[in-house]
Amino acid sequence: MGLQVKKKCCGKCLFGSNKIVSDARKANILIGCARKDTHFICHEATIEKKEVVCAAFYNTRTSQMIRISQRLGAIEFVD
């Protein structure tokens, strides 16, 4: 099993119009991800106690783990 990434955005995606946080909080989250060179976990996945990279984050940003997983061919897209 590799790094799991959502196949598509959820209805309350951080990058969508129905996000559950303010624009300021979104900006802080993304700044934190960039500083730590990490990725954003989909909130739907956290509800299920899983660590699955947000589809929109994967499509628009990157992280050390994403780059490594891509080089290894270890990205697993999940529902």
C-alpha positions in Angstrom: 0.0 0.0 0.0 1.3 3.4 -0.9 0.3 7.0 -0.2 -3.5 7.1 -0.4 -5.0 10.1 -2.3 -8.8 10.7 -2.7 -9.9 10.2 -6.3 -12.2 13.2 -6.2 -12.9 16.1 -3.8 -15.5 15.8 -1.1 -18.4 18.1 -0.8 -16.7 20.2 1.9 -13.2 20.3 0.4 -10.8 22.9 1.7 -10.4 24.0 -1.9 -14.1 24.2 -2.8 -16.8 26.7 -2.3 -18.5 24.7 0.5 -15.4 24.4 2.7 -16.0 24.2 6.4 -13.3 26.7 7.4 -12.8 30.4 6.7 -10.5 31.7 4.0 -8.1 32.9 6.7 -8.0 29.4 8.2 -7.5 27.8 4.8 -4.6 30.1 4.2 -3.1 29.2 7.6 -3.5 25.5 6.9 -1.8 25.8 3.5 1.0 27.9 5.0 1.6 25.3 7.6 1.7 22.5 5.0 4.2 24.4 3.0 6.4 25.2 6.0 6.4 21.6 7.1 6.6 20.3 3.6 3.6 18.1 4.3 0.2 17.5 2.7 -3.4 18.2 3.7 -5.5 15.2 4.8 -9.1 15.1 3.6 -11.5 15.8 6.5 -13.7 13.0 5.3 -10.8 10.6 5.9 -10.1 12.0 9.3 -13.7 11.2 10.3 -13.0 7.6 9.4 -9.6 7.8 11.2 -7.7 7.4 7.9 -4.9 9.5 6.4 -5.9 10.2 2.8 -4.4 13.1 0.9 -7.0 15.6 -0.3 -7.5 15.3 -4.0 -7.4 19.0 -4.6 -4.3 19.4 -2.6 -2.6 16.6 -4.6 -3.7 18.3 -7.9 -2.5 21.8 -7.0 0.3 21.4 -4.4 3.0 19.0 -3.4 4.9 17.7 -0.4 7.9 15.6 0.4 5.8 12.5 0.8 3.9 13.1 -2.4 7.1 13.6 -4.4 8.7 10.5 -2.9 5.6 8.4 -3.5 5.3 9.6 -7.1 8.9 8.6 -7.8 8.3 5.2 -6.3 5.0 4.7 -8.2 3.4 4.3 -4.8 0.3 6.6 -5.1 -3.0 4.8 -4.5 -6.1 6.7 -5.5 -9.1 5.8 -3.3 -12.8 6.7 -3.0 
